Amino acid sequence: MNDDGVVELEIPARPEYLSLARHIIASAAALDPRLRDERIDDLRLLVSEAATNAIEAYVHVGGSDRVLLRCNLADDRVDIEVLDTAGGFDAPGPSLEVASREPGVLDDLPERGFGLPLMQMLADETAITSSDGGTTVRLTVYTTRRP
């Protein structure tokens, strides 16, 4: 961690490094005594989803570069950035019509595609910037949940 409260971690674009990324970001966030355990659990899941998407982007383009994760411990929040250089993508719309589906329909859906809506649900703020040069996912979790 640098003097500004920023932790930077660069991991190979391979799934076996996800656990390390989750552990380091959660450990850094746990330094703030105001952050409840359930919010730290949310952070673990957010890091996992965002980093997995970055790793899958590299797999899709046949690249093997690194994923950069930044965790900024600010006064009232934890800001996470996950960056890749695997090229951009078209992010789907923010809504996922799960609530209106018939019972049992979810059983037939593929197990993919829930990461972005999940990140939007768990983070207090979510921003995704994507271009041909790569994708940056910014996630903010406040030390106390805001309405």
MDAnalysis code that builds the backbone (N, CA, C; Angstrom):
import MDAnalysis as mda
import numpy as np

u = mda.Universe.empty(441, n_residues=147, atom_resindex=np.repeat(np.arange(147), 3), trajectory=True)
u.add_TopologyAttr("name", ["N", "CA", "C"] * 147)
u.add_TopologyAttr("resid", np.arange(1, 148))
u.add_TopologyAttr("resname", ["MET", "ASN", "ASP", "ASP", "GLY", "VAL", "VAL", "GLU", "LEU", "GLU", "ILE", "PRO", "ALA", "ARG", "PRO", "GLU", "TYR", "LEU", "SER", "LEU", "ALA", "ARG", "HIS", "ILE", "ILE", "ALA", "SER", "ALA", "ALA", "ALA", "LEU", "ASP", "PRO", "ARG", "LEU", "ARG", "ASP", "GLU", "ARG", "ILE", "ASP", "ASP", "LEU", "ARG", "LEU", "LEU", "VAL", "SER", "GLU", "ALA", "ALA", "THR", "ASN", "ALA", "ILE", "GLU", "ALA", "TYR", "VAL", "HIS", "VAL", "GLY", "GLY", "SER", "ASP", "ARG", "VAL", "LEU", "LEU", "ARG", "CYS", "ASN", "LEU", "ALA", "ASP", "ASP", "ARG", "VAL", "ASP", "ILE", "GLU", "VAL", "LEU", "ASP", "THR", "ALA", "GLY", "GLY", "PHE", "ASP", "ALA", "PRO", "GLY", "PRO", "SER", "LEU", "GLU", "VAL", "ALA", "SER", "ARG", "GLU", "PRO", "GLY", "VAL", "LEU", "ASP", "ASP", "LEU", "PRO", "GLU", "ARG", "GLY", "PHE", "GLY", "LEU", "PRO", "LEU", "MET", "GLN", "MET", "LEU", "ALA", "ASP", "GLU", "THR", "ALA", "ILE", "THR", "SER", "SER", "ASP", "GLY", "GLY", "THR", "THR", "VAL", "ARG", "LEU", "THR", "VAL", "TYR", "THR", "THR", "ARG", "ARG", "PRO"])
u.atoms.positions = np.array([
    [0.858, -1.168, 0.000],
    [0.000, 0.000, 0.000],
    [0.906, 1.232, 0.000],
    [0.568, 2.194, -0.861],
    [1.379, 3.405, -0.864],
    [0.868, 4.383, 0.193],
    [1.501, 5.527, 0.302],
    [1.152, 6.501, 1.339],
    [-0.234, 7.105, 1.155],
    [-0.780, 7.016, -0.052],
    [-2.101, 7.571, -0.321],
    [-3.225, 6.594, -0.028],
    [-2.913, 5.418, 0.500],
    [-3.936, 4.411, 0.783],
    [-4.369, 3.650, -0.447],
    [-3.514, 3.590, -1.466],
    [-3.839, 2.874, -2.701],
    [-3.021, 1.589, -2.770],
    [-3.727, 0.492, -3.001],
    [-3.087, -0.805, -3.193],
    [-3.185, -1.119, -4.679],
    [-2.062, -1.450, -5.311],
    [-2.065, -1.876, -6.704],
    [-1.562, -3.302, -6.789],
    [-2.266, -4.070, -7.587],
    [-1.921, -5.466, -7.754],
    [-2.037, -5.794, -9.235],
    [-1.003, -6.390, -9.772],
    [-1.016, -6.821, -11.161],
    [-0.926, -8.339, -11.166],
    [-1.941, -8.982, -11.757],
    [-1.962, -10.446, -11.771],
    [-1.954, -10.955, -13.213],
    [-1.373, -12.128, -13.427],
    [-1.491, -12.751, -14.752],
    [-2.963, -13.021, -15.054],
    [-3.308, -12.967, -16.318],
    [-4.695, -13.177, -16.733],
    [-5.016, -14.677, -16.724],
    [-4.984, -15.229, -15.505],
    [-5.272, -16.658, -15.326],
    [-6.148, -16.810, -14.080],
    [-7.129, -17.696, -14.144],
    [-8.096, -17.840, -13.045],
    [-7.480, -18.204, -11.703],
    [-6.355, -18.891, -11.700],
    [-5.768, -19.310, -10.423],
    [-5.277, -18.127, -9.576],
    [-5.265, -16.913, -10.139],
    [-4.854, -15.736, -9.389],
    [-6.028, -14.961, -8.798],
    [-7.254, -15.397, -9.087],
    [-8.433, -14.701, -8.559],
    [-8.484, -14.720, -7.039],
    [-8.181, -15.834, -6.450],
    [-8.206, -15.951, -4.994],
    [-7.235, -14.968, -4.350],
    [-6.063, -14.846, -4.924],
    [-5.064, -13.895, -4.411],
    [-5.603, -12.470, -4.493],
    [-6.190, -12.110, -5.622],
    [-6.735, -10.757, -5.791],
    [-7.834, -10.481, -4.768],
    [-8.756, -11.431, -4.602],
    [-9.831, -11.266, -3.611],
    [-9.263, -11.069, -2.213],
    [-8.284, -11.892, -1.865],
    [-7.706, -11.846, -0.522],
    [-6.999, -10.511, -0.256],
    [-6.211, -10.053, -1.189],
    [-5.460, -8.808, -0.979],
    [-6.393, -7.611, -0.874],
    [-7.372, -7.515, -1.775],
    [-8.296, -6.368, -1.735],
    [-9.140, -6.411, -0.460],
    [-9.627, -7.576, -0.079],
    [-10.427, -7.694, 1.148],
    [-9.595, -7.368, 2.381],
    [-8.346, -7.801, 2.401],
    [-7.471, -7.509, 3.541],
    [-7.192, -6.018, 3.644],
    [-6.985, -5.373, 2.511],
    [-6.759, -3.920, 2.528],
    [-8.006, -3.196, 3.025],
    [-9.175, -3.594, 2.533],
    [-10.418, -2.945, 2.948],
    [-10.701, -3.172, 4.426],
    [-10.314, -4.313, 4.949],
    [-10.561, -4.635, 6.362],
    [-9.776, -3.727, 7.304],
    [-8.818, -2.981, 6.786],
    [-8.082, -2.031, 7.623],
    [-8.977, -0.900, 8.113],
    [-10.083, -0.657, 7.415],
    [-11.031, 0.380, 7.825],
    [-12.035, -0.250, 8.795],
    [-11.983, 0.111, 10.068],
    [-12.864, -0.523, 11.056],
    [-14.343, -0.205, 10.840],
    [-14.648, 0.823, 10.054],
    [-16.057, 1.166, 9.802],
    [-16.703, 0.269, 8.764],
    [-15.902, -0.461, 8.006],
    [-16.431, -1.313, 6.944],
    [-16.890, -2.640, 7.538],
    [-18.183, -2.907, 7.451],
    [-18.762, -4.119, 8.027],
    [-18.312, -5.357, 7.252],
    [-18.328, -6.495, 7.917],
    [-17.910, -7.759, 7.301],
    [-18.692, -8.072, 6.033],
    [-19.996, -7.796, 6.032],
    [-20.793, -8.109, 4.840],
    [-20.403, -7.232, 3.648],
    [-19.940, -6.023, 3.916],
    [-19.481, -5.158, 2.816],
    [-18.119, -5.648, 2.298],
    [-17.296, -6.178, 3.178],
    [-16.025, -6.764, 2.742],
    [-16.310, -8.004, 1.886],
    [-17.315, -8.775, 2.268],
    [-17.733, -9.916, 1.441],
    [-18.204, -9.443, 0.061],
    [-18.942, -8.336, 0.039],
    [-19.369, -7.753, -1.237],
    [-18.154, -7.383, -2.085],
    [-17.147, -6.789, -1.442],
    [-15.927, -6.412, -2.157],
    [-15.239, -7.637, -2.765],
    [-15.176, -8.711, -2.013],
    [-14.572, -9.948, -2.537],
    [-15.285, -10.396, -3.814],
    [-16.601, -10.388, -3.758],
    [-17.385, -10.815, -4.906],
    [-17.236, -9.845, -6.073],
    [-17.212, -8.562, -5.788],
    [-17.020, -7.559, -6.841],
    [-15.685, -7.736, -7.539],
    [-14.623, -7.920, -6.754],
    [-13.292, -8.127, -7.332],
    [-13.282, -9.391, -8.172],
    [-13.891, -10.429, -7.665],
    [-13.923, -11.700, -8.383],
    [-14.635, -11.564, -9.726],
    [-15.785, -10.926, -9.735],
    [-16.553, -10.764, -10.974],
    [-15.813, -9.889, -11.980],
    [-15.297, -8.750, -11.532],
    [-14.621, -7.834, -12.448],
    [-13.326, -8.441, -12.988],
    [-12.554, -9.080, -12.131],
    [-11.300, -9.694, -12.576],
    [-11.561, -10.895, -13.489],
    [-12.600, -11.665, -13.194],
    [-12.956, -12.790, -14.059],
    [-13.315, -12.298, -15.454],
    [-14.085, -11.207, -15.528],
    [-14.436, -10.651, -16.833],
    [-13.184, -10.210, -17.592],
    [-12.232, -9.609, -16.893],
    [-10.989, -9.175, -17.540],
    [-10.196, -10.377, -18.043],
    [-10.110, -11.416, -17.230],
    [-9.382, -12.628, -17.630],
    [-10.059, -13.265, -18.835],
    [-11.381, -13.332, -18.822],
    [-12.102, -13.913, -19.957],
    [-11.924, -13.086, -21.218],
    [-11.774, -11.778, -21.074],
    [-11.522, -10.930, -22.244],
    [-10.187, -11.298, -22.881],
    [-9.177, -11.544, -22.065],
    [-7.875, -11.970, -22.603],
    [-7.976, -13.338, -23.278],
    [-8.719, -14.241, -22.673],
    [-8.895, -15.574, -23.270],
    [-9.583, -15.435, -24.624],
    [-10.588, -14.564, -24.699],
    [-11.361, -14.368, -25.933],
    [-10.486, -13.871, -27.086],
    [-9.527, -12.989, -26.781],
    [-8.660, -12.440, -27.844],
    [-7.359, -13.208, -27.984],
    [-7.191, -14.242, -27.158],
    [-5.978, -15.042, -27.250],
    [-4.771, -14.356, -26.645],
    [-4.994, -13.405, -25.760],
    [-3.889, -12.691, -25.114],
    [-3.564, -13.268, -23.756],
    [-2.430, -12.868, -23.249],
    [-2.026, -13.354, -21.920],
    [-1.379, -12.238, -21.113],
    [-1.868, -11.031, -21.308],
    [-1.322, -9.887, -20.584],
    [-1.750, -9.956, -19.119],
    [-1.565, -8.906, -18.397],
    [-1.893, -8.875, -16.975],
    [-3.112, -8.004, -16.711],
    [-3.781, -8.307, -15.610],
    [-4.921, -7.533, -15.145],
    [-4.425, -6.656, -14.002],
    [-4.732, -5.376, -14.064],
    [-4.331, -4.441, -13.023],
    [-5.527, -4.163, -12.128],
    [-5.325, -4.312, -10.825],
    [-6.353, -3.986, -9.845],
    [-5.822, -2.874, -8.946],
    [-6.668, -1.898, -8.704],
    [-6.331, -0.813, -7.776],
    [-7.427, -0.731, -6.728],
    [-7.004, -0.554, -5.505],
    [-7.941, -0.396, -4.392],
    [-7.543, 0.877, -3.656],
    [-8.439, 1.858, -3.655],
    [-8.182, 3.136, -3.006],
    [-9.047, 3.230, -1.760],
    [-8.390, 3.296, -0.613],
    [-9.103, 3.423, 0.660],
    [-9.276, 4.897, 0.962],
    [-10.418, 5.441, 0.591],
    [-10.716, 6.851, 0.809],
    [-11.369, 7.028, 2.180],
    [-11.679, 8.280, 2.528],
    [-12.251, 8.563, 3.849],
    [-13.565, 7.845, 4.116],
    [-14.452, 7.821, 3.126],
    [-15.781, 7.269, 3.357],
    [-16.128, 6.115, 2.431],
    [-15.131, 5.591, 1.705],
    [-15.440, 4.568, 0.708],
    [-14.193, 3.790, 0.315],
    [-14.431, 2.714, -0.402],
    [-13.373, 1.941, -1.032],
    [-13.657, 1.982, -2.536],
    [-12.688, 2.476, -3.300],
    [-12.803, 2.509, -4.752],
    [-11.926, 1.415, -5.331],
    [-12.510, 0.617, -6.224],
    [-11.771, -0.456, -6.873],
    [-11.789, -0.197, -8.372],
    [-10.648, -0.391, -9.000],
    [-10.555, -0.343, -10.453],
    [-9.939, -1.645, -10.933],
    [-10.518, -2.203, -11.979],
    [-9.975, -3.395, -12.625],
    [-9.784, -3.023, -14.089],
    [-8.528, -3.108, -14.559],
    [-8.198, -2.676, -15.909],
    [-7.598, -3.814, -16.719],
    [-8.027, -3.893, -17.974],
    [-7.408, -4.838, -18.901],
    [-7.151, -4.112, -20.220],
    [-6.300, -4.684, -21.029],
    [-5.983, -4.120, -22.342],
    [-6.368, -5.109, -23.442],
    [-7.394, -5.894, -23.187],
    [-7.800, -6.958, -24.115],
    [-8.797, -6.484, -25.159],
    [-8.984, -5.200, -25.291],
    [-9.985, -4.701, -26.228],
    [-11.290, -4.463, -25.506],
    [-12.174, -3.750, -26.141],
    [-13.418, -3.374, -25.492],
    [-14.545, -4.341, -25.755],
    [-15.703, -4.014, -25.218],
    [-16.912, -4.800, -25.432],
    [-18.089, -3.860, -25.306],
    [-19.236, -4.290, -25.811],
    [-20.469, -3.531, -25.668],
    [-21.183, -4.029, -24.431],
    [-21.234, -3.190, -23.414],
    [-21.885, -3.580, -22.166],
    [-23.392, -3.676, -22.381],
    [-24.014, -4.705, -21.835],
    [-25.469, -4.821, -21.951],
    [-26.151, -3.761, -21.104],
    [-27.433, -3.606, -21.324],
    [-28.208, -2.640, -20.553],
    [-28.211, -2.985, -19.080],
    [-28.568, -2.010, -18.227],
    [-28.490, -2.209, -16.780],
    [-29.553, -3.130, -16.209],
    [-30.607, -3.404, -16.957],
    [-31.673, -4.189, -16.341],
    [-31.549, -5.660, -16.692],
    [-31.897, -6.472, -15.755],
    [-31.948, -7.914, -15.950],
    [-33.330, -8.335, -15.476],
    [-34.171, -8.736, -16.378],
    [-35.581, -8.991, -16.095],
    [-35.805, -10.305, -15.360],
    [-35.087, -10.542, -14.292],
    [-35.227, -11.796, -13.554],
    [-36.518, -11.812, -12.744],
    [-36.870, -10.694, -12.155],
    [-38.036, -10.658, -11.274],
    [-39.325, -10.996, -12.018],
    [-39.399, -10.716, -13.324],
    [-40.635, -10.944, -14.042],
    [-40.703, -12.318, -14.695],
    [-39.684, -13.125, -14.548],
    [-39.660, -14.445, -15.181],
    [-40.573, -15.415, -14.432],
    [-41.063, -16.374, -15.162],
    [-41.888, -17.423, -14.573],
    [-41.039, -18.295, -13.661],
    [-41.609, -18.876, -12.622],
    [-40.859, -19.795, -11.761],
    [-40.278, -20.937, -12.580],
    [-39.044, -21.298, -12.290],
    [-38.392, -22.404, -12.966],
    [-37.666, -22.020, -14.243],
    [-37.924, -20.814, -14.778],
    [-37.284, -20.405, -16.027],
    [-35.788, -20.221, -15.829],
    [-35.386, -19.763, -14.660],
    [-33.957, -19.543, -14.413],
    [-33.170, -20.846, -14.493],
    [-33.823, -21.970, -14.251],
    [-33.128, -23.257, -14.319],
    [-32.597, -23.541, -15.716],
    [-33.226, -22.973, -16.738],
    [-32.837, -23.239, -18.116],
    [-31.873, -22.201, -18.678],
    [-31.565, -21.170, -17.915],
    [-30.671, -20.125, -18.401],
    [-29.217, -20.557, -18.261],
    [-28.353, -20.069, -19.164],
    [-26.923, -20.371, -19.003],
    [-26.410, -19.738, -17.714],
    [-25.317, -20.267, -17.184],
    [-24.767, -19.770, -15.922],
    [-23.860, -18.566, -16.130],
    [-24.005, -17.877, -17.205],
    [-23.157, -16.746, -17.516],
    [-24.034, -15.513, -17.697],
    [-23.398, -14.355, -17.636],
    [-24.105, -13.132, -17.948],
    [-24.702, -12.409, -16.760],
    [-24.473, -12.886, -15.559],
    [-25.013, -12.219, -14.383],
    [-23.990, -11.320, -13.693],
    [-22.734, -11.321, -14.149],
    [-21.671, -10.584, -13.480],
    [-21.890, -9.087, -13.434],
    [-22.234, -8.471, -14.573],
    [-22.424, -7.021, -14.586],
    [-23.625, -6.592, -13.756],
    [-24.786, -7.240, -13.891],
    [-25.899, -6.858, -13.017],
    [-25.586, -7.085, -11.536],
    [-24.837, -8.141, -11.236],
    [-24.455, -8.405, -9.851],
    [-23.559, -7.291, -9.320],
    [-22.610, -6.858, -10.128],
    [-21.734, -5.758, -9.709],
    [-22.542, -4.488, -9.473],
    [-23.523, -4.214, -10.356],
    [-24.351, -3.025, -10.191],
    [-25.201, -3.106, -8.931],
    [-25.588, -4.309, -8.551],
    [-26.406, -4.488, -7.360],
    [-25.579, -4.337, -6.075],
    [-24.358, -4.873, -6.052],
    [-23.552, -4.893, -4.832],
    [-22.763, -3.610, -4.593],
    [-22.328, -2.967, -5.661],
    [-21.537, -1.743, -5.502],
    [-22.477, -0.557, -5.336],
    [-22.017, 0.448, -4.598],
    [-22.798, 1.664, -4.461],
    [-22.719, 2.502, -5.732],
    [-21.612, 2.406, -6.439],
    [-21.438, 3.077, -7.719],
    [-20.674, 2.137, -8.648],
    [-21.084, 2.118, -9.901],
    [-20.443, 1.272, -10.903],
    [-20.244, 2.090, -12.165],
    [-19.051, 2.027, -12.752],
    [-18.784, 2.686, -14.029],
    [-17.890, 1.767, -14.849],
    [-18.286, 1.568, -16.099],
    [-17.509, 0.722, -17.001],
    [-17.169, 1.544, -18.230],
    [-15.874, 1.644, -18.502],
    [-15.394, 2.355, -19.673],
    [-14.699, 1.344, -20.558],
    [-15.154, 1.253, -21.806],
    [-14.596, 0.259, -22.697],
    [-14.275, 0.885, -24.041],
    [-13.131, 0.522, -24.575],
    [-12.707, 1.006, -25.889],
    [-11.879, -0.089, -26.542],
    [-11.405, 0.174, -27.744],
    [-10.562, -0.813, -28.420],
    [-9.295, -1.109, -27.627],
    [-8.881, -0.176, -26.781],
    [-7.661, -0.355, -25.993],
    [-7.842, -1.163, -24.723],
    [-9.094, -1.420, -24.339],
    [-9.320, -2.191, -23.124],
    [-10.539, -1.720, -22.364],
    [-10.678, -2.252, -21.176],
    [-11.842, -1.958, -20.342],
    [-11.383, -1.611, -18.931],
    [-12.036, -0.604, -18.358],
    [-11.819, -0.237, -16.963],
    [-13.156, -0.342, -16.239],
    [-13.169, -1.118, -15.181],
    [-14.357, -1.245, -14.330],
    [-14.038, -0.524, -13.033],
    [-14.876, 0.457, -12.681],
    [-14.716, 1.195, -11.425],
    [-15.904, 0.875, -10.531],
    [-15.593, 0.456, -9.322],
    [-16.614, 0.065, -8.357],
    [-16.362, 0.809, -7.051],
    [-17.410, 1.360, -6.478],
    [-17.290, 2.078, -5.214],
    [-18.207, 1.439, -4.187],
    [-17.645, 1.193, -3.015],
    [-18.407, 0.685, -1.873],
    [-18.173, 1.669, -0.728],
    [-19.247, 2.274, -0.242],
    [-19.149, 3.218, 0.864],
    [-19.020, 2.470, 2.184],
    [-18.349, 3.083, 3.148],
    [-18.149, 2.419, 4.428],
    [-19.472, 2.189, 5.146],
    [-20.453, 3.022, 4.883],
    [-21.808, 2.781, 5.354],
    [-22.695, 2.818, 4.129],
    [-23.600, 1.849, 4.026],
    [-24.443, 1.743, 2.830],
    [-25.336, 2.967, 2.737],
    [-25.400, 3.525, 1.519],
    [-26.244, 4.685, 1.279],
    [-27.566, 4.247, 0.680],
    [-28.619, 5.031, 0.944],
    [-29.947, 4.644, 0.406],
    [-30.008, 4.758, -1.099],
])
